[in-house]
Amino acid sequence: MNKNIKTTKKSLKEKICIFLVLLVSMSGIYFIATGLAEKRDQEIEFINQDYVIIRGIVTKKSTYKGNSIRVKYNVDGKYFEDSDGFNINDKVKEGDSIFIKYSKSKPELMITEFNDEFSN
């Protein structure tokens, strides 16, 4: 038997430490994700209170780590660009003209026709 091979056993204290680090990390990721989702829901609710529907141009389509499109639109001579999600079944590509709904008081907030909350 080779005496140079060392086996390392983790003590109970080390295992508990690793578990706690993983638990804290996963909890942090969960709270960040739910916070961002809640913020977006509040923005959509704000948009739906007082909005204008216009057309915007899709400037970028991304399917990496989720489906999103960036849309550029003009409000009173000022251009805005923001992103929103879309479903994989939605037929959209860069350069397409699509309907967007933006907030009258905060025109930088918008949702696209592909958002489930668009018709509400």
Secondary structure, 3 states (H helix, E strand, C coil): CCCCCCCCCCCHHHHHHHHHHHHHHHHHHHHHHHHHHHHHHHHHHHHHHCEEEEEEEEEEEECCCCCEEEEEEEECCEEEEEEEECCCCCCCCCCCEEEEEEECCCCCCEEECCCCCCCC
